[in-house]
């Protein structure tokens, strides 16, 4: 598991180095790295961080999490 995580850290560091010292938003990139590590562990398949399939998986998970946060508000009337 450590090697999988270190592969993701290395890819993230390589991407940062390619940005030429300009400010970057790491939120999306860190999410991709974490998702990719978990996906590799669970599914045995690793994606490149620029792969549209990985981005699609991340977007689907974010939508699902947002939906699950919204459902109790509807069901229990809590806002």
C-alpha positions as CSV (number, residue, x, y, z in Angstrom):
1,X,0.0,0.0,0.0
2,X,2.9,2.4,0.7
3,X,4.2,2.0,-2.8
4,X,0.8,2.8,-4.3
5,X,0.6,6.0,-2.2
6,X,4.2,7.0,-3.0
7,X,3.4,6.6,-6.7
8,X,0.6,9.1,-6.3
9,X,2.7,11.5,-4.3
10,X,5.4,11.3,-7.0
11,X,2.9,12.0,-9.8
12,X,1.5,15.0,-7.8
13,X,5.0,16.3,-7.2
14,X,5.9,16.0,-10.9
15,X,2.7,17.9,-11.8
16,X,3.6,20.7,-9.4
17,X,7.1,20.9,-10.8
18,X,5.6,21.3,-14.3
19,X,3.6,24.3,-13.2
20,X,6.8,26.5,-13.3
21,X,6.5,28.0,-9.8
22,X,3.2,29.7,-10.5
23,X,0.4,29.4,-7.9
24,X,-1.9,26.3,-8.3
25,X,-5.0,25.0,-6.7
26,X,-4.2,21.6,-5.1
27,X,-7.7,20.7,-4.0
28,X,-8.7,18.9,-7.2
29,X,-5.3,17.3,-7.7
30,X,-5.1,16.0,-4.2
31,X,-8.6,14.5,-4.6
32,X,-7.5,12.8,-7.8
33,X,-4.4,11.4,-6.1
34,X,-6.3,10.0,-3.1
35,X,-9.1,8.6,-5.3
36,X,-6.5,7.0,-7.6
37,X,-4.7,5.4,-4.6
38,X,-8.0,4.0,-3.3
39,X,-9.1,2.9,-6.7
40,X,-5.8,1.1,-7.3
41,X,-6.2,-0.7,-3.9
42,X,-9.9,-1.6,-4.4
43,X,-10.1,-2.3,-8.2
44,X,-6.5,-3.0,-9.0
45,X,-6.4,-0.4,-11.8
46,X,-4.5,2.8,-11.8
47,X,-5.3,5.8,-13.9
48,X,-3.1,8.7,-15.1
49,X,-4.1,11.9,-13.3
50,X,-5.1,13.4,-16.7
51,X,-7.2,10.5,-17.7
52,X,-10.8,11.6,-18.3
53,X,-12.1,8.3,-16.8
54,X,-10.5,9.2,-13.4
55,X,-12.0,12.7,-13.5
56,X,-15.4,11.1,-14.3
57,X,-15.2,8.8,-11.3
58,X,-14.3,11.7,-9.0
59,X,-17.2,13.8,-10.3
60,X,-19.6,10.9,-9.8
61,X,-18.3,10.4,-6.2
62,X,-18.6,14.1,-5.4
63,X,-22.2,14.0,-6.7
64,X,-23.0,11.0,-4.7
65,X,-21.6,12.5,-1.5
66,X,-23.5,15.7,-2.1
67,X,-26.7,13.7,-2.6
68,X,-26.2,11.8,0.6
69,X,-25.7,15.1,2.5
70,X,-28.9,16.4,1.1
71,X,-31.2,13.4,1.6
72,X,-31.4,13.7,5.5
73,X,-32.4,17.3,5.1
74,X,-35.4,16.2,2.9
75,X,-36.3,13.2,5.0
76,X,-36.0,14.7,8.4
77,X,-36.8,18.3,7.5
78,X,-33.4,19.4,9.0
79,X,-31.9,22.5,7.3
